[in-house]
Structure formats: C-alpha cells, structure tokens
Amino acid sequence: MSILGAMFTAVSGVNAQSRSLGHISDNIANSQTTGYKRVETRFETLITVSNQNLHSPGGVIASPFFANAVQGNITQTQNNTNLAVTGNGFFVVSRASNQTATDTTFDALRYYTRAGDFEVNRDGYLVNNGGYYLNGWEVDPETGIPNTSVVSPIQISQVIDEPTPTEEIEFVGNLPANAPVNPTTPLPPTSVQVFDALGNPHNVSLVWTKRADNLWMLDIQADDSTLDPVSGTISGVNDQSAITAPLQPNVAPVAQVDTVTLPAGGVAPGRTISITIGANSISVTAPSTGYTATQAASAIVAAINGNAGMSSLVTGSNVVGNTFQVVADQAGTPFTINIGGNGSGEMEAIEVGALALGQDATVTIDGVTITINGPTANANATATAFINAINADATLAPLYTAVQDPNNLDTFLVQADAPSGVFASGPTFGGAVAPTSVGSNAATSSANATANVAPVAQTDTLTLGGTVGPGEIGDTYTVTIGTQSISYVADGTETSLSDLANRFAAQINANPGLGVSATAAAGVISLTAINAGVPFTSSATATNGTVPGFIDVQFGQTPATAGTVVAISNQFNPSGNASVPVLQTAGQDINVQFTVDYGLGAQVIDLNLGQFQTTDGITQFAGDNIDVSRLTQDGVPQGLLNDVRIRDNGDVELQYDNGRSRIYFRVPLAQFNDPSALQREVAQGFTETFDSGAVRIGNAGDNGAGTMRGSALEGSNVDIADEFSKMIVTQRAFSANTRVITTADEMLADIINIKR
C-alpha cells in the first residue's frame, strides 16, 4: 500500500500546488486593483496512521488565507472624494438592489471595503468603481455632532447653501495719530458688505473723524437701512461771540535821510575826505587841480554807490552845490555817518599881495604868528612864502596845512587837518601890508534831514465769549485776516474760555500765511502783525455748533495705555440705536451693538473693535491714513455647491461658491476581531462572518481604528516580486509531485512484470 499511498499523496500534492498557482495568478492579476487584498496559500498535511511503528502517507490539502489586514501602499490623487485607510478598518458600504431615475434602494446586507475610489454619481451618492455606495453618519452642520446611531448611504442633496444674515463685524486696524483735528477733507470711510436674511448685500461704513488729541468720532452708516445706528444732532447753547478791535495802530517805517555839507570852497589838491557808514568806508582824494564843492560831492556820491557793502545800506543822491543826501535803503533801518580825512576840516582862503622893501605881513593861527618880510616879487611869491612858512612851523604843521589856490595864484588856502576839524583860533592878520581873508569854508558836516522811524506792528484783539464744555461740540469761531479765514471748531474738551482762546491761538500760529501771530490770555487773543509796519484788517464771527451724532472713542494718554482704547461713549448719539458696553475695564470686549432693517425686520449686528487697553483690535499709533488689518463679517449670501471634499477625519465637507464650507456627513470605519475571516465578495467587497466577529463602527483613529487620508487611494497589497518567487517554488513542488507519480507507476510496473 505504500506505493499506492505515495501515488495518492503525490496526486494531492499536485492538486495543492495547482491551487497555490491559482492563488498566485489571482494576486498577480489584481496587483493594480485598488483596495485588493492578496490571497496566500496555507498547506495542511493529511494524517492516516502515524505512530512509532507505522506511518501511512496521507497527502496534503491547500487552503487559502486572506491577507485582509495587510496594508497596501497609499498614493496621492487629485480627487477630493478619494479615501484611503492607514491601519485597521474598512469603509462601510452598500450595494444598490434597484435603481430608477428618481430613487435608489439598497440591499439590507451591509458590505465593507478598502477600495476608496469614491466618486459622486448623478444622484449625489458616493460610489466606488466596484459599485459600492459609501455609508456614513449624518452630522448636524451647526453643532458638528454626528448621529452615530444610524449608518446609511451618503447622498449629497444639499446643493444650495442657505444665506446667513450678518451678526458680527470685526474691525482690526490703526487710526492715524498724526491725522488733523476736524479736517476739512475727512478720512476715507472703511466699508464692509453685510447680508440680510435673504442673502442680499448691503454696505455698512465706519467713518472715523479725529475731534481732539486721542479722541475720535465714529459714525456707523448703514445706507439701505430704515433704522439708523448713529443719528441726531448735537447743538449747544447759542451764546457764542467773537469780536475784534484795534489795540495798537500800525506805524509804517520811514527811511532816514542825512544831508552832507562840504566846504563851499571845495577840496584842496591832494586832500582826502573819507566817509564811514556801518562797517563800510570810502575815501575821495582831490586831484592836483583840487575839487570844487560840487565836484567833491559828486565824487563822494559815486564812491558811496559804487561800494557794495555801503550801497546795500544806503544810496547817495541829490547833489546840490556843496551838499548831497544819503538815504537808507531799508525804511525803518537807521544808520550813522562818520566823516573824516584831511580834506574835511574848516578851510580859510587868504589873499595876499607883493611886499615892498621894509614891508611885512603876518597871519596868526592858533596863537602862532607867521611873518613874511618884503620885498617879494609879486603876490604869488608872497603866498608861496606863507605856504612854506606855515607848513614848516613845528606847532602848526601837525594841525594845519597850507596850499596854493589853483584858481587864484594870489591866494593860498589853510585847512584844519583833523577830521571835520576847525580852527582853534584865527586866522588873524597884521603887518604893514595885511593879508585879506577872502572866504571861510566851514568843516564838512552832516545833518539829519529826515529822521528814521522804525515800523510798529499793528495789534488787534479778538475777544471770545460763550459757553464751553462737552455740550458745545461743533461751536465754530472764525477770524478773517484780510481775505484769509481760519476757524476753530470746539471739540467739547475745552474747560474754559481761556482754554478755548489758547487752542485757537495755537491754531492761528500754525498758519503763518495769515500774516499775524497770536497770544492768548483770559479768553482774549492778541493778533499782532508778523511784519511790523504792514497793516491788516480783522473781523470775527462765532456760530453755534450743529454736529451730527457720533460714538465717542477715547484712547489712552499714559505710557501704559497709549494707542489703546480706554473708553467709548454713546452720549453724543442722541437718536441712534447703537449701544456700547457698560463694563469697560482692561481686557473687556469692545462691542458696539446696532440694529438695521433692510425690509425684513430688525437685524442686530455686533461691531467688534477688540478689547480695552490692548492692541487686539482698534489702535491709534503714528500714521497719516487708516490702516485696516482686518475688516470681516460673518454673513454669507446663498451659495451653490462647488465641490465635495473628504477630510482626514472622515468629515464630508461641502464647499459652496459663496466661500462657505459645511459638514453634513462623517465617514466612520468598521473593525473586526479577525478581518481575515471576512467573506470576500465581488469588486473588493467583504461581508461579515461568524469567524470574523461582530462589526465595531467608530470614528477614524478611535479605539484602535486606523486613520483616513483624503485625496488618496490604497493600492493592492500584492508584492509582485514575492509572487514570482512563490510561483517558482510552486512550479518546482508541482514537478516534484509529478515525479513521485511517475516513479510509483514504474515501481508498480515492475511488480506486474514479476508475474510474467
């Protein structure tokens, strides 16, 4: 029986290897099938009689082993509804039992798969390539909580996203601390689009105006609303007054004019007249023929006007005989003239004649007598003798100089040498033949013909009156200087008329183009012309303020609170419906709540400006424009389904063209104690068996379940190289079994041949 047993065992081996090859071929054929789980072969021996003394061959049986729990490779895809599982778990799916144009019914039997190539079909179901419909839990889109009691096919029917009315606006930005107060050109509004209950868009604008340092007015403008968040008018006590009156008249400057008088007899040859004005000097020296008075005056005027430094101060002009004038170039700017030189003193003209023998002539100057004894050839000789004697005298020479009169040889000239000097005494005459004085020229001199008059600046007073304080916001005080006007608009923080006057004066001084400077004291402003001598006209008006309502926002003024909101007030919003928070301590939310009505009833909106005394929200730091970091609102219009995406946690996210996403379903995972015992169905499907254990359905990642990856697919877990190796081994085992059968056949043939 051993030969026959061997043959029967070999036959079972051939059958077992054939089955193994069938498993291998199935694996290789499905190596690219999404979610396919390979089939492995397990061999079991068949035992008949096997003990210490005897063993009868029994053969082998090949049974399949399903590697359902072995992970396949994960690859990324471009499809948002593709899913892959990493780790334990299966997708819960259903198969359609009947499908019509309007309805799909499903088998009661629940299926499971790892093939996650799901696509949205025409009816909105997520179906994979094998025809399995993905099951999931329904999720409350508001709370995000799934209903885990029911697992059913996911059908996306929410193709329209209902509009959501705006309930909150969030503003984060910086108001420019450098912005002007009460500007004529306001800062551009910051606007945001909000939505009503029907999804209609409307515009809400936030208008910011700086009313004082660290104080801002906020106006909320809802254009289409029948309700106004900020409205009404603030009007104070109508008792404002502003009156101007002259305090000091204007005095125009007058240019100084000095008249310079030269010696009428002119300037002797070689003599010099110097004139100093300020730090500038000029000198004029008479030529050998001397200067007449008019010639000397003209020469000096030309020298004055030709000197750059001097001509920038004065102008010489108006030569008349032995006089000329010096005029200041700048009216109101005084000057002094200093006259010097040895040609500027008093001069005497002395006529003499010829002296006969025994005759003499004397001239006494400053107590010194000069005598000339005759005879002399002629009068010229006598004059020459006097000239030589005077100039040779040690007492007279340092003080006086004698020269020939170039116009009359019978006359000689004696001039005091000191600048503008005069004769101390004399000359006097004596002797047998006395000389004759033919003319005396006074020393060069200057006299003030027109006195300098410095300009005096005009000063007018501007007296302010009326009530000041928080209720007087918008009171306007205007002063007009000439044709230019400037206004001060009260911001309500003024504490007194004196405070108001100080602020108005500072505003006037910030505008030098008005031509006046301002000082304030006790509610009175003094307006003084910037350019003395330039007159101006002034007038003033005062009007009661009529400021539209606003919400008052105050920023901190200490190092710890600078640039952050410290208070917000609704006291200047007379008839608007906006409200501000009652509790305004550090860290509290700054919520301005207002109501609008776009024809659908009251709609309450919260304007979130951040938190008090923090930089989280609205701030006021350096800048010239409003810098908006974030201006958002939570309303959306109606949306149409744009895309479906499955998140890694299994949430089925519906994305709409209004920018919003909604979660209506969640994909769970099914687990089994023994997934290899699941019943294989068509198209990579599985069903539960007694051996697999009962199904457990839960969230991905919970209680040992694997995790999901969206836009990914799990490939086949078949290893081609491993399958080729097993195929070679199977082939060799198959051949060996056929060899056993051949050998047994030959042995049986030998036994039969014994009989023959």
Secondary structure, DSSP 8 states (H G I E B T S, - for coil): -HHHHHHHHHHHHHHHHHHHHHHHHHHHHTTTSTT---EEEEEEE--SSBSSS-B----EEEEEEE-TTS---EEE-S-TT-EEEESS-BEEEEEEEEE-SS-EEE-SS-EEES----EE-TTSBEE-TTSEEEEEEEE-TTT--EEEEEEEE-B----EE--B---EEEEEEEEETT--SS-SS----EEEEEE-TT--EEEEEEEEEEEETTEEEEEEEETT-SS-SS--EEE--S--EEEEEEEE--B--B--EEEEE--TT-B-TT-EEEEEETTEEEEEE--TT-B-HHHHHHHHHHHHHH-HHHHTTEEEEEEETTEEEEEESSTT----EEEESTTSS-EEEEE-----TT-EEEEEETTEEEEEES--SSHHHHHHHHHHHHHH-TTTTTTEEEEE-TT-TTEEEEEE-STT---SS--EEESSS--EEEEEE---EEEEEE--B--B--EEEEEEES--SGGGTT-EEEEEETTEEEEEE--S---SHHHHHHHHHHHHHT-GGGSEEEEEETTEEEEEESSTT----EEEEEE--EEE--EEEEEB-STTTBTBEEEEE-TT-SS---B--S---TT-EEEEEEEEESSSSEEEEEEEEEETTSSSBEEEES-SS-EEEEEEE--B--EEEEEEEE-TTSEEEEEETTS-EEEEEE--EEE-S-GGGSEE-GGGEEE--TTT---EEE-TTSTT--EEEETEEE-----HHHHHHHHHHHHHHHHHHHHHHHHHHHHHHHHHHHH-
